[in-house]
């Protein structure tokens, strides 16, 4: 396909610089809180918090007291006190989700078969759709962007939306594919919308820094930004509705949708999307109901008021070095908390369901993603005490921390419980402890109460799943799309069993992540795999070797104590011991496709695919064929029109300060100066240097100036070869 010249123009519009000051977590006064335009829009229903949190508190106190009675018939020992404390921490954390799910259950039932209350007001605001990307597959990314842009145009919102791909890609080949995809997208959407592209030279502060760079340079051109992720899809009418809701409520700072998982091909991906589709609605709806105006931000599939974001959500740099210091990794929770502190409402639109994302394809990919998220959430331990943060915002932050810290707590509970069982079995009781005592201390436990407490705990854990299944089955259309009553029930059982087997593996993975962070290890920044979950057996054995070893040790220890203890711990033991085959088969595309063919773990979106996904699939082949023709670096600099298009899409270059030389730039310049021709120059460059050269106009021009046979002669013909090389190198260094 030949490019239309109308698609070849500057990567970004003219800059409109504006400040986005970092917020102070230690100092904040009431005078800094904005005056609301419609104060009623900022008030949350207190009775909802009392109902949800009060119920959770009562359940927690009752369960903890029950555990105290179970353990303390003859007085509590130090080990029993440890069990009680660990039980209190782990149990209390899950009760809030349970009580919120009950509220969500009734909300979902009441809203069943009801149409969304769509606004029909004319849009007068301007929204930019931001797509941050980091070494992602451009085929999938741009196919989805085009599909969303066309749907927005079809519902009449095209003139009010711009599209901007903000890239932090460090792979030179992927970066050239991104540029080619931009040119094609512009050509195909000519007259429909505007498409912009910017790739940063330096990936400062990762994704949050990428978005901040856009805001400080172009943000003031727009009223809102709708932030996506590389695997995000949203229907056009939902995106327009979000802009209308922001326009209708001038006090709304951020509106977050609850994305549904789709396109899972492996077993673990299908498990996650089934759980999210069946149980997720009541959990999400319950959360949205009780947090009200103090909602949260999950990083994507959300729309943000740019004025609010820039004035009140600039992220500070935490003191110290990573993993606890430096740039904030999990920026979204913090940004939502800062927006609410400044007097903006943050809401969760649980009624806008046409919002989608994809899940990691294997346990290993989950572990890699969670390692990064874990570090970001543990960083929040330095944020949670921030001055004047709303207490609900602090709860969101605490929930994020506990989502990972709970794993080592559960592990400690198992180990301390094992020690307690060992004490009961083998250690001679100390009936008369030191000091005066009229009565002996008996190491007793009430088995009936213990069984009752176990049933209560299982009810709290599995209650949201059961309620989610009931609410899902009540909807006849959904039930039929998911395969009918029997297949749905079978899928529910499969999800429970496999998730129970995976849970102890994830417990150990998260415990290891928390431990490594406490030891000072940084997570780095790696792109996420989206489709293929296959990993060689050898690599799986290496990754899960300690999980298998831990399971074997736990099994032997339990067996030595008693068969009863072994039976109680068998779910955890089986998952650990079988970690390698579980990891392999749950990441198998073949097994995932087989279950899909059988109708197991089926979701309605597989029976009736969302229109936005159908449109994306229709675009995939177009972009795939086009990107197969992506020119090499040698071809770009060897063709004047391609070089022109490349330079127009290259981000604005800021000359360096005198005396400050970037090592990668300088090395690349020296290698280009040494080369006899373009092919040789490119062969000299490393992967990092190629990526930097492609983002540096003077170096791209230097490459283009090299003929295929000899070096560019910058000096007069009578100069010596050494003098020519010296002059050329000086010019290049000055240019960068």
C-alpha positions as CSV (number, residue, x, y, z in Angstrom):
1,X,0.0,0.0,0.0
2,X,1.3,3.4,-1.0
3,X,1.1,6.2,1.6
4,X,-1.1,9.2,1.0
5,X,1.0,12.4,1.5
6,X,-1.8,13.7,3.7
7,X,-0.8,11.1,6.3
8,X,2.8,12.4,6.4
9,X,2.9,15.4,8.9
10,X,4.3,16.2,12.2
11,X,4.1,13.6,15.0
12,X,2.5,16.0,17.5
13,X,0.5,19.3,17.4
14,X,2.2,22.5,18.6
15,X,3.2,22.4,22.2
16,X,1.3,24.4,24.9
17,X,3.6,24.0,27.9
18,X,2.1,24.0,31.4
19,X,3.3,23.1,34.8
20,X,2.5,19.9,36.7
21,X,4.1,20.5,40.1
22,X,4.9,17.4,42.3
23,X,2.6,17.3,45.3
24,X,3.8,17.5,48.8
25,X,2.8,14.4,50.9
26,X,4.0,16.1,54.1
27,X,2.2,19.4,53.9
28,X,-1.3,20.3,52.7
29,X,-3.8,22.8,54.0
30,X,-7.5,23.4,53.7
31,X,-6.8,26.5,51.6
32,X,-5.4,24.2,48.9
33,X,-8.8,22.4,48.5
34,X,-10.7,23.7,45.5
35,X,-14.2,25.1,46.0
36,X,-16.7,22.8,44.4
37,X,-19.0,24.0,41.7
38,X,-21.8,21.6,42.7
39,X,-21.1,20.6,46.3
40,X,-23.8,17.9,46.3
41,X,-21.7,16.0,43.8
42,X,-18.9,15.6,46.4
43,X,-20.9,14.1,49.3
44,X,-20.7,10.4,49.8
45,X,-23.4,8.4,51.6
46,X,-22.1,7.8,55.1
47,X,-24.7,5.0,55.8
48,X,-23.2,2.9,53.1
49,X,-19.8,3.0,54.8
50,X,-21.4,2.2,58.1
51,X,-23.3,-0.8,56.6
52,X,-20.3,-2.3,54.7
53,X,-17.5,-1.6,57.2
54,X,-19.6,-2.0,60.2
55,X,-20.8,-5.5,59.1
56,X,-17.2,-6.4,58.2
57,X,-16.1,-5.3,61.7
58,X,-18.8,-7.3,63.5
59,X,-18.0,-10.4,61.5
60,X,-14.2,-10.0,62.1
61,X,-14.6,-9.5,65.9
62,X,-16.9,-12.5,66.1
63,X,-14.6,-14.7,64.2
64,X,-11.5,-13.6,66.1
65,X,-13.3,-14.2,69.4
66,X,-14.3,-17.6,68.1
67,X,-10.7,-18.4,67.3
68,X,-9.6,-17.1,70.8
69,X,-12.1,-19.5,72.4
70,X,-11.0,-22.4,70.1
71,X,-7.4,-21.9,71.1
72,X,-7.8,-20.8,74.7
73,X,-9.7,-23.4,76.6
74,X,-6.8,-23.9,78.9
75,X,-5.2,-20.5,78.5
76,X,-3.2,-19.2,75.5
77,X,0.4,-20.1,74.9
78,X,2.8,-17.9,72.9
79,X,2.3,-20.0,69.8
80,X,-1.5,-19.7,70.2
81,X,-1.2,-16.0,70.5
82,X,0.8,-15.9,67.3
83,X,-1.9,-17.9,65.5
84,X,-4.6,-15.6,66.8
85,X,-2.8,-12.5,65.7
86,X,-2.1,-13.9,62.2
87,X,-5.7,-15.1,61.9
88,X,-7.0,-11.7,62.9
89,X,-4.9,-9.9,60.2
90,X,-5.7,-12.3,57.4
91,X,-9.4,-12.8,58.2
92,X,-10.2,-9.1,58.8
93,X,-8.8,-8.2,55.4
94,X,-11.2,-10.5,53.4
95,X,-14.4,-9.6,55.3
96,X,-14.7,-6.2,53.6
97,X,-14.7,-7.8,50.2
98,X,-17.4,-10.2,51.5
99,X,-19.8,-7.6,52.8
100,X,-19.3,-5.4,49.8
101,X,-20.1,-8.3,47.5
102,X,-23.4,-8.8,49.3
103,X,-24.3,-5.2,48.5
104,X,-23.0,-5.7,44.9
105,X,-25.2,-8.9,44.6
106,X,-28.4,-6.9,45.2
107,X,-27.3,-4.1,43.0
108,X,-26.6,-6.5,40.1
109,X,-29.9,-8.2,40.6
110,X,-31.8,-4.9,40.6
111,X,-30.0,-3.7,37.5
112,X,-30.5,-6.9,35.5
113,X,-31.9,-6.4,32.0
114,X,-32.0,-2.6,32.5
115,X,-30.5,-0.4,29.9
116,X,-27.7,2.1,30.9
117,X,-29.0,5.6,31.4
118,X,-27.1,7.1,28.5
119,X,-26.7,10.8,28.4
120,X,-27.6,12.5,25.1
121,X,-26.2,16.0,25.7
122,X,-24.1,17.5,22.9
123,X,-20.4,17.4,23.5
124,X,-18.6,20.7,23.8
125,X,-15.3,19.5,25.3
126,X,-12.2,18.0,23.8
127,X,-10.8,14.7,24.8
128,X,-7.5,13.0,23.9
129,X,-7.2,9.3,24.0
130,X,-3.8,8.4,25.3
131,X,-2.2,5.0,24.5
132,X,1.1,4.6,26.4
133,X,3.1,1.7,24.9
134,X,6.4,0.0,25.8
135,X,7.7,-2.5,23.3
136,X,4.2,-3.8,22.6
137,X,3.0,-5.5,19.4
138,X,1.9,-2.6,17.1
139,X,-0.4,-4.8,15.0
140,X,-2.8,-5.5,17.9
141,X,-2.4,-2.0,19.4
142,X,-3.2,-0.1,16.2
143,X,-5.9,-2.5,15.1
144,X,-7.7,-1.8,18.3
145,X,-7.1,2.0,18.2
146,X,-8.6,2.2,14.7
147,X,-11.6,0.2,15.7
148,X,-12.3,2.4,18.7
149,X,-11.8,5.6,16.7
150,X,-14.3,4.5,14.0
151,X,-16.9,3.6,16.6
152,X,-16.5,7.0,18.3
153,X,-17.0,8.6,14.8
154,X,-20.1,6.4,14.2
155,X,-21.8,7.7,17.4
156,X,-21.0,11.3,16.5
157,X,-18.0,12.0,18.8
158,X,-15.2,12.1,16.2
159,X,-14.7,15.9,16.2
160,X,-14.3,15.9,20.0
161,X,-11.6,13.2,20.3
162,X,-7.9,13.1,19.3
163,X,-5.7,10.0,19.4
164,X,-2.2,10.1,20.7
165,X,0.3,7.2,21.0
166,X,2.9,8.0,23.6
167,X,5.7,5.5,23.2
168,X,8.5,4.5,25.5
169,X,9.6,1.7,23.2
170,X,13.3,0.8,23.4
171,X,13.3,-1.8,20.6
172,X,14.4,-0.2,17.4
173,X,12.5,-2.6,15.2
174,X,9.3,-2.1,17.1
175,X,9.7,1.7,17.1
176,X,9.9,1.7,13.3
177,X,6.8,-0.5,13.1
178,X,5.0,2.0,15.4
179,X,5.8,4.8,13.0
180,X,4.6,2.8,10.0
181,X,1.4,1.9,11.8
182,X,0.8,5.6,12.6
183,X,1.1,6.5,8.9
184,X,-1.3,3.8,8.0
185,X,-3.8,4.7,10.7
186,X,-3.7,8.3,9.6
187,X,-4.4,7.3,6.0
188,X,-7.3,5.0,6.9
189,X,-8.8,7.5,9.3
190,X,-8.4,10.6,7.1
191,X,-11.3,12.9,7.6
192,X,-12.5,10.9,10.7
193,X,-10.1,11.9,13.4
194,X,-6.6,13.1,14.2
195,X,-3.8,10.7,15.1
196,X,-0.5,11.8,16.8
197,X,2.6,10.0,17.9
198,X,5.5,10.7,20.2
199,X,8.4,8.5,21.3
200,X,10.5,9.7,24.2
201,X,14.3,9.6,24.1
202,X,14.6,8.9,27.9
203,X,12.1,6.7,29.8
204,X,12.0,8.8,32.9
205,X,9.5,7.6,35.6
206,X,8.2,4.9,33.3
207,X,4.4,5.1,32.5
208,X,3.6,7.9,34.9
209,X,6.5,9.9,33.5
210,X,5.3,9.2,30.0
211,X,1.9,10.6,30.7
212,X,3.3,13.5,32.7
213,X,5.5,14.4,29.7
214,X,2.4,14.6,27.5
215,X,0.5,16.7,30.0
216,X,3.2,19.3,30.5
217,X,3.7,19.7,26.8
218,X,0.3,19.2,25.2
219,X,-2.2,18.6,28.0
220,X,-3.6,22.1,28.2
221,X,-4.9,21.7,24.6
222,X,-7.6,19.3,26.0
223,X,-10.3,19.1,28.7
224,X,-10.0,15.4,29.4
225,X,-7.6,12.4,28.7
226,X,-8.9,8.9,28.3
227,X,-6.1,6.6,29.3
228,X,-5.8,3.1,27.8
229,X,-3.4,0.2,28.1
230,X,-1.9,-1.8,25.3
231,X,-4.6,-4.5,25.6
232,X,-7.5,-2.1,26.2
233,X,-10.6,-2.0,24.2
234,X,-13.7,0.1,24.8
235,X,-16.8,0.7,22.7
236,X,-17.2,4.0,21.1
237,X,-20.5,4.8,22.9
238,X,-18.9,4.1,26.3
239,X,-16.0,6.4,25.5
240,X,-18.4,9.2,24.4
241,X,-20.6,8.6,27.5
242,X,-17.6,9.0,29.7
243,X,-16.8,12.3,28.1
244,X,-20.4,13.4,28.5
245,X,-20.4,12.5,32.2
246,X,-17.2,14.5,32.8
247,X,-18.8,17.4,31.0
248,X,-22.0,17.2,33.0
249,X,-20.3,17.0,36.4
250,X,-17.6,19.8,36.7
251,X,-16.5,18.4,40.0
252,X,-15.7,15.0,38.7
253,X,-11.9,14.5,38.4
254,X,-11.7,10.9,37.3
255,X,-14.1,8.3,36.1
256,X,-13.0,4.7,36.1
257,X,-14.7,1.8,34.3
258,X,-14.4,-1.9,35.4
259,X,-12.7,-3.7,32.5
260,X,-13.9,-7.2,31.6
261,X,-11.3,-9.8,30.6
262,X,-11.6,-11.3,27.1
263,X,-9.7,-13.3,24.5
264,X,-8.1,-15.7,27.0
265,X,-6.6,-18.6,25.1
266,X,-4.7,-20.5,27.9
267,X,-6.3,-22.3,30.9
268,X,-5.2,-19.7,33.4
269,X,-6.3,-16.8,31.2
270,X,-9.7,-18.5,30.8
271,X,-10.0,-19.1,34.5
272,X,-9.3,-15.4,35.2
273,X,-11.8,-14.1,32.6
274,X,-14.5,-16.6,33.8
275,X,-14.0,-15.5,37.4
276,X,-14.0,-11.8,36.4
277,X,-17.1,-12.2,34.3
278,X,-19.2,-14.3,36.8
279,X,-18.0,-13.1,40.2
280,X,-16.5,-9.7,39.2
281,X,-19.7,-7.7,38.7
282,X,-20.9,-8.1,42.3
283,X,-17.4,-7.3,43.7
284,X,-17.0,-4.3,41.5
285,X,-20.5,-3.0,41.9
286,X,-20.3,-3.4,45.7
287,X,-17.0,-1.5,45.8
288,X,-18.4,1.3,43.6
289,X,-21.5,1.6,45.8
290,X,-19.8,2.0,49.1
291,X,-16.7,4.1,48.1
292,X,-19.0,6.4,46.2
293,X,-17.1,9.7,45.5
294,X,-13.9,8.3,46.9
295,X,-13.3,5.8,44.1
296,X,-10.0,4.5,42.8
297,X,-7.9,4.5,39.6
298,X,-6.5,1.3,38.1
299,X,-4.3,3.0,35.5
300,X,-6.3,2.5,32.3
301,X,-9.8,2.4,30.8
302,X,-10.5,5.7,32.7
303,X,-11.1,9.3,31.8
304,X,-9.4,12.1,33.7
305,X,-10.0,15.9,33.8
306,X,-6.6,17.2,32.7
307,X,-6.9,20.5,34.6
308,X,-7.5,18.6,37.9
309,X,-4.7,16.0,37.1
310,X,-2.1,18.6,36.3
311,X,-2.9,20.9,39.3
312,X,-3.2,18.3,42.0
313,X,-1.9,14.8,40.9
314,X,1.8,15.5,40.1
315,X,3.8,12.6,41.7
316,X,6.6,13.3,44.1
317,X,9.8,11.3,44.0
318,X,10.1,9.3,47.2
319,X,13.3,9.7,49.2
320,X,15.9,7.0,48.9
321,X,16.7,4.4,46.3
322,X,14.5,1.7,44.8
323,X,12.6,-0.5,45.6
324,X,11.1,1.8,48.2
325,X,12.4,5.1,47.0
326,X,12.6,6.9,43.7
327,X,9.7,7.2,41.2
328,X,6.4,5.8,42.3
329,X,5.7,2.6,40.3
330,X,2.0,2.0,41.1
331,X,1.1,5.6,40.3
332,X,-2.7,5.1,39.8
333,X,-3.8,4.7,43.4
334,X,-1.7,7.7,44.5
335,X,-3.1,9.9,41.7
336,X,-6.6,9.1,42.7
337,X,-5.9,9.9,46.3
338,X,-4.3,13.2,45.4
339,X,-7.2,14.2,43.2
340,X,-9.7,13.5,46.0
341,X,-7.5,15.3,48.5
342,X,-7.7,18.4,46.3
343,X,-11.5,18.4,46.2
344,X,-12.2,16.4,43.1
345,X,-14.5,13.4,43.1
346,X,-13.3,10.0,41.9
347,X,-16.0,7.6,40.8
348,X,-16.3,4.1,39.5
349,X,-18.7,3.6,36.6
350,X,-19.7,0.1,37.2
351,X,-22.7,0.4,34.8
352,X,-20.5,0.9,31.7
353,X,-19.7,-2.7,30.9
354,X,-18.3,-2.3,27.3
355,X,-14.8,-1.9,28.6
356,X,-12.3,-4.7,28.1
357,X,-8.7,-5.9,28.7
358,X,-6.7,-9.1,28.5
359,X,-5.0,-11.2,31.1
360,X,-1.5,-12.7,31.4
361,X,-1.4,-16.2,29.7
362,X,0.5,-18.2,32.4
363,X,1.4,-18.4,36.0
364,X,4.9,-17.2,35.2
365,X,3.6,-14.2,33.4
366,X,1.3,-13.4,36.4
367,X,4.4,-13.7,38.6
368,X,6.4,-11.2,36.5
369,X,3.5,-8.7,36.4
370,X,2.8,-9.1,40.1
371,X,6.4,-8.6,41.0
372,X,6.3,-5.2,39.5
373,X,2.9,-4.4,41.0
374,X,4.1,-5.7,44.4
375,X,7.0,-3.3,44.5
376,X,4.8,-0.4,43.5
377,X,2.2,-1.3,46.2
378,X,4.8,-1.7,48.9
379,X,6.1,1.7,48.0
380,X,2.7,3.0,49.1
381,X,3.8,2.4,52.7
382,X,5.5,5.7,52.3
383,X,2.4,7.3,50.8
384,X,-0.4,6.1,53.0
385,X,0.4,8.6,55.8
386,X,0.3,11.5,53.4
387,X,-1.1,14.7,54.8
388,X,-4.9,15.2,54.4
389,X,-5.5,12.1,52.3
390,X,-9.1,10.9,52.6
391,X,-9.5,7.9,54.8
392,X,-11.2,5.9,52.0
393,X,-8.2,6.7,49.8
394,X,-6.0,5.4,52.5
395,X,-8.1,2.2,52.6
396,X,-7.6,1.8,48.8
397,X,-3.8,2.1,49.4
398,X,-3.9,-0.3,52.3
399,X,-5.9,-2.8,50.2
400,X,-3.2,-2.7,47.6
401,X,-0.5,-3.3,50.2
402,X,-2.4,-6.1,51.8
403,X,-3.1,-7.8,48.5
404,X,0.6,-8.9,48.5
405,X,1.5,-8.7,52.2
406,X,-1.4,-11.1,53.0
407,X,0.5,-13.9,51.2
408,X,3.5,-14.1,53.7
409,X,0.9,-13.7,56.5
410,X,-1.0,-16.7,55.2
411,X,2.3,-18.6,54.9
412,X,3.3,-17.7,58.4
413,X,-0.1,-18.8,59.7
414,X,0.4,-22.2,58.1
415,X,3.9,-22.5,59.5
416,X,2.9,-21.4,63.0
417,X,-0.1,-23.7,62.9
418,X,2.2,-26.5,61.9
419,X,4.4,-25.7,64.9
420,X,1.4,-25.6,67.1
421,X,0.3,-29.1,65.9
422,X,3.8,-30.3,66.5
423,X,3.7,-29.0,70.0
424,X,0.4,-30.7,70.7
425,X,1.7,-34.0,69.3
426,X,5.2,-34.3,70.6
427,X,6.1,-31.6,73.3
428,X,5.3,-32.6,76.8
429,X,2.7,-30.1,78.2
430,X,3.9,-27.7,81.0
431,X,0.9,-28.1,83.2
432,X,2.2,-25.9,86.0
433,X,4.1,-22.9,84.5
434,X,6.6,-20.9,86.6
435,X,5.0,-18.7,89.2
436,X,2.0,-19.3,91.5
437,X,-1.0,-21.0,89.8
438,X,-4.0,-22.7,91.5
439,X,-4.9,-24.6,88.4
440,X,-2.8,-26.3,85.7
441,X,-2.6,-25.0,82.1
442,X,-4.1,-27.6,79.7
443,X,-3.2,-27.6,76.0
444,X,-6.8,-28.0,74.9
445,X,-8.6,-27.1,71.7
446,X,-12.4,-27.2,71.1
447,X,-12.9,-29.3,67.9
448,X,-16.5,-28.4,67.4
449,X,-15.8,-24.7,67.5
450,X,-12.8,-25.2,65.3
451,X,-14.9,-26.9,62.6
452,X,-17.5,-24.1,62.9
453,X,-14.9,-21.4,62.5
454,X,-13.5,-23.3,59.5
455,X,-16.9,-23.3,57.9
456,X,-17.3,-19.5,58.6
457,X,-13.9,-18.8,57.0
458,X,-14.8,-20.9,53.9
459,X,-18.1,-19.0,53.7
460,X,-16.3,-15.7,53.7
461,X,-13.8,-16.9,51.1
462,X,-16.2,-18.5,48.7
463,X,-19.3,-16.4,49.5
464,X,-18.6,-13.8,46.8
465,X,-18.1,-16.6,44.2
466,X,-21.5,-18.3,45.1
467,X,-23.3,-15.0,45.1
468,X,-21.7,-14.1,41.8
469,X,-22.8,-17.4,40.3
470,X,-26.3,-16.9,41.5
471,X,-26.6,-13.4,40.1
472,X,-25.1,-14.6,36.8
473,X,-27.5,-17.5,36.5
474,X,-30.5,-15.4,37.2
475,X,-30.0,-13.6,33.9
476,X,-31.4,-16.1,31.4
477,X,-29.6,-14.6,28.4
478,X,-26.2,-14.7,30.1
479,X,-26.8,-18.2,31.4
480,X,-27.6,-19.4,27.9
481,X,-24.6,-17.6,26.4
482,X,-22.3,-19.3,28.9
483,X,-23.4,-22.8,27.9
484,X,-26.5,-23.3,30.1
485,X,-27.0,-24.3,33.7
486,X,-25.0,-27.6,33.7
487,X,-22.0,-26.3,31.8
488,X,-22.0,-23.1,33.9
489,X,-22.1,-25.2,37.1
490,X,-19.3,-27.5,35.8
491,X,-17.2,-24.4,34.9
492,X,-17.7,-23.1,38.4
493,X,-16.4,-26.3,39.9
494,X,-13.4,-26.4,37.6
495,X,-12.6,-22.8,38.5
496,X,-12.8,-23.5,42.2
497,X,-10.6,-26.6,42.0
498,X,-7.9,-25.2,39.7
499,X,-7.8,-21.8,41.5
500,X,-7.4,-23.7,44.8
501,X,-4.4,-25.6,43.4
502,X,-2.9,-22.4,42.0
503,X,-3.4,-20.4,45.1
504,X,-0.6,-21.9,47.2
505,X,1.8,-21.3,44.3
506,X,0.8,-17.7,44.1
507,X,1.1,-17.4,47.9
508,X,4.8,-18.5,47.6
509,X,5.4,-16.3,44.6
510,X,4.0,-13.2,46.4
511,X,5.9,-14.1,49.6
512,X,9.1,-14.3,47.6
513,X,8.3,-11.0,45.9
514,X,7.7,-9.3,49.2
515,X,10.9,-10.8,50.7
516,X,13.1,-9.7,47.7
517,X,11.7,-6.2,47.9
518,X,12.5,-6.0,51.6
519,X,16.0,-7.1,50.7
520,X,16.3,-4.2,48.3
521,X,15.9,-5.8,44.9
522,X,14.3,-3.6,42.2
523,X,11.8,-5.2,39.7
524,X,13.0,-3.5,36.5
525,X,10.6,-2.9,33.6
526,X,9.8,-5.6,31.1
527,X,7.0,-5.7,28.5
528,X,4.2,-8.1,29.3
529,X,3.4,-11.2,27.1
530,X,-0.2,-11.1,25.9
531,X,-0.9,-14.3,23.9
532,X,1.4,-17.3,24.2
533,X,1.8,-18.9,27.7
534,X,4.1,-21.7,26.7
535,X,7.3,-22.0,28.6
536,X,9.9,-24.8,28.3
537,X,9.8,-27.5,31.0
538,X,13.4,-26.7,31.9
539,X,12.6,-23.1,32.6
540,X,9.5,-24.1,34.6
541,X,11.5,-26.5,36.8
542,X,14.0,-23.6,37.5
543,X,11.2,-21.1,38.3
544,X,9.2,-23.4,40.5
545,X,12.0,-25.5,42.1
546,X,11.6,-23.9,45.5
547,X,7.8,-24.2,45.4
548,X,8.1,-27.9,44.8
549,X,10.7,-28.3,47.5
550,X,8.6,-26.3,50.0
551,X,5.6,-28.5,49.2
552,X,7.6,-31.7,49.8
553,X,8.9,-30.4,53.1
554,X,5.4,-29.3,54.2
555,X,4.1,-32.8,53.3
556,X,6.8,-34.6,55.2
557,X,6.4,-32.4,58.2
558,X,2.6,-32.8,58.2
559,X,2.9,-36.6,57.8
560,X,5.3,-36.9,60.7
561,X,2.9,-35.0,63.0
562,X,-0.3,-36.8,62.0
563,X,-2.4,-37.9,59.1
564,X,-5.1,-35.5,60.2
565,X,-2.6,-32.5,59.7
566,X,-1.6,-33.9,56.3
567,X,-5.3,-34.1,55.3
568,X,-5.9,-30.5,56.4
569,X,-2.9,-29.2,54.5
570,X,-3.4,-31.4,51.4
571,X,-4.9,-28.6,49.2
572,X,-1.8,-26.5,49.7
573,X,0.6,-29.4,49.5
574,X,-0.8,-30.7,46.2
575,X,-0.6,-27.3,44.6
576,X,3.0,-26.8,45.6
577,X,4.2,-30.3,44.7
578,X,2.5,-30.1,41.3
579,X,3.7,-26.6,40.6
580,X,5.6,-27.4,37.5
581,X,2.9,-29.4,35.6
582,X,0.3,-27.0,36.8
583,X,2.2,-24.1,35.5
584,X,2.8,-25.9,32.2
585,X,-0.8,-27.0,31.6
586,X,-2.5,-23.8,32.8
587,X,-0.3,-21.9,30.3
588,X,-1.2,-24.2,27.5
589,X,-3.0,-22.8,24.5
590,X,-4.0,-26.3,23.4
591,X,-5.7,-27.1,26.7
592,X,-7.4,-23.7,26.7
593,X,-8.7,-24.2,23.1
594,X,-9.9,-27.7,24.1
595,X,-11.9,-26.4,27.0
596,X,-13.3,-23.6,24.8
597,X,-14.4,-26.2,22.3
598,X,-16.1,-28.2,25.1
599,X,-17.8,-25.0,26.3
600,X,-16.1,-25.0,29.7
601,X,-15.2,-21.7,31.4
602,X,-17.2,-20.0,28.7
603,X,-18.3,-16.4,29.0
604,X,-21.0,-14.5,27.1
605,X,-18.5,-12.5,25.1
606,X,-17.3,-15.8,23.4
607,X,-20.9,-16.6,22.3
608,X,-21.6,-13.1,21.2
609,X,-18.3,-11.3,20.6
610,X,-18.3,-7.6,21.4
611,X,-18.6,-5.4,18.3
612,X,-15.3,-3.6,19.2
613,X,-13.4,-6.9,19.2
614,X,-14.9,-7.9,15.9
615,X,-13.8,-4.6,14.4
616,X,-10.4,-5.1,15.9
617,X,-10.0,-8.6,14.4
618,X,-11.1,-7.2,11.0
619,X,-8.2,-4.7,11.2
620,X,-5.5,-7.2,12.4
621,X,-4.7,-8.6,9.0
622,X,-4.5,-5.1,7.4
623,X,-2.0,-3.9,9.9
624,X,-0.1,-7.3,10.0
625,X,0.4,-7.2,6.2
626,X,1.4,-3.6,6.3
627,X,3.9,-4.0,9.1
628,X,5.5,-6.9,7.4
629,X,6.7,-4.3,4.9
630,X,8.3,-2.1,7.5
631,X,11.6,-0.8,6.1
632,X,14.8,-1.5,7.8
633,X,16.9,1.3,9.3
634,X,19.2,1.2,6.2
635,X,16.1,1.5,3.9
636,X,14.7,4.4,5.9
637,X,17.9,6.5,5.7
638,X,18.4,5.5,2.0
639,X,15.0,6.8,0.9
640,X,14.4,10.5,1.0
641,X,10.6,10.3,1.4
642,X,10.8,7.6,4.2
643,X,13.5,9.6,6.0
644,X,11.3,12.7,5.8
645,X,8.3,10.8,7.3
646,X,10.5,9.4,10.0
647,X,11.9,12.8,11.0
648,X,8.5,14.4,11.1
649,X,7.3,11.7,13.6
650,X,10.5,12.1,15.7
651,X,10.0,13.9,19.0
652,X,11.3,17.4,19.4
653,X,15.1,17.3,20.0
654,X,16.5,19.4,22.8
655,X,20.2,20.1,22.4
656,X,22.4,18.9,25.3
657,X,24.0,21.3,27.7
658,X,27.7,22.0,27.2
659,X,29.9,19.6,29.1
660,X,27.2,17.0,29.4
661,X,27.6,14.1,26.9
662,X,25.3,11.1,26.8
663,X,27.4,7.9,26.5
664,X,25.0,6.2,24.1
665,X,24.7,9.2,21.8
666,X,28.5,9.8,21.8
667,X,29.3,6.2,21.1
668,X,26.8,6.0,18.2
669,X,28.1,9.2,16.7
670,X,31.7,7.8,16.9
671,X,30.6,4.5,15.2
672,X,28.8,6.4,12.4
673,X,31.8,8.6,11.9
674,X,34.0,5.4,11.6
675,X,31.8,3.7,9.1
676,X,32.5,3.6,5.4
677,X,28.8,3.1,4.4
678,X,25.3,2.8,5.8
679,X,25.4,-1.0,6.1
680,X,28.6,-0.9,8.0
681,X,27.4,1.9,10.3
682,X,24.3,0.0,11.2
683,X,26.3,-3.1,11.8
684,X,28.5,-1.3,14.3
685,X,25.5,-0.1,16.4
686,X,24.1,-2.1,19.4
687,X,20.4,-2.5,19.9
688,X,20.3,0.4,22.4
689,X,22.3,2.6,20.0
690,X,20.0,1.8,17.1
691,X,16.9,2.8,19.1
692,X,18.6,6.1,20.2
693,X,19.8,6.9,16.7
694,X,16.3,6.5,15.4
695,X,15.2,9.2,17.9
696,X,18.0,11.6,17.1
697,X,17.6,13.6,13.9
698,X,21.2,14.6,13.5
699,X,22.4,11.0,13.7
700,X,19.7,9.8,11.2
701,X,20.8,12.5,8.8
702,X,24.4,11.5,9.3
703,X,23.5,7.9,8.4
704,X,21.6,9.2,5.4
705,X,24.6,11.1,4.3
706,X,26.8,8.0,4.1
707,X,26.9,6.6,0.5
708,X,26.8,2.9,0.0
709,X,30.5,2.9,-1.0
710,X,32.3,5.5,1.0
711,X,32.2,7.9,3.9
712,X,30.7,11.4,3.6
713,X,33.4,13.9,3.0
714,X,32.7,16.9,5.2
715,X,36.0,18.7,4.7
716,X,37.8,20.0,1.6
717,X,39.3,17.5,-0.8
718,X,42.8,18.6,0.1
719,X,42.5,17.7,3.8
720,X,44.0,14.5,5.1
721,X,41.8,11.5,5.9
722,X,42.5,12.0,9.6
723,X,41.5,15.6,9.5
724,X,38.2,14.7,7.6
725,X,37.4,12.1,10.3
726,X,38.1,14.5,13.1
727,X,35.9,17.2,11.5
728,X,33.1,14.8,10.9
729,X,33.1,13.5,14.5
730,X,33.2,17.1,15.9
731,X,30.1,18.0,13.8
732,X,28.2,14.9,15.0
733,X,29.1,15.5,18.7
734,X,28.0,19.1,18.4
735,X,24.7,18.0,16.8
736,X,23.8,15.6,19.6
